[in-house]
Amino acid sequence: MTAAKAKDASIGRAPEQLTLDERHKLTGQYIALEIYTPADLPLRRIEAIGDSIGDCVRMLKSRGLDPARFEFSRLGPPY
C-alpha cells in the first residue's frame, strides 16, 4: 500500500484502528480529529490528513467542515 492509499483509507477511522503498515506509512503526517466538548461527544476518527496543518485545513474546508472544530496532531510511529 502506498502512502497516498494509506491516507485515503485512514479518513473516517480512529487512529487506533490503523494497521502497523498504515501507521508506518503515515508517520509524520498531520491528522485532524474533532474537538471534544461537553455538549458534543465526537467519534475519534480522522477527518483530514496531510503533510501540514494547512493541508488538513484545506481538506476539511473542501468537505464543508469547520476547521475551528478540530484539533491537529502529528502521527508518530506505532511503537
HELIX and SHEET records of a PDB file:
HELIX    1   1 ALA A    3  SER A   10  1                                   8    
HELIX    2   2 PRO A   15  GLN A   17  5                                   3    
HELIX    3   3 LEU A   20  LEU A   26  1                                   7    
HELIX    4   4 ILE A   53  SER A   62  1                                  10    
HELIX    5   5 PRO A   67  ARG A   69  5                                   3    
SHEET    1   A 3 ILE A  46  GLY A  50  0                                        
SHEET    2   A 3 TYR A  30  GLU A  34 -1                                        
SHEET    3   A 3 PHE A  70  ARG A  74 -1                                        
END                                                                             
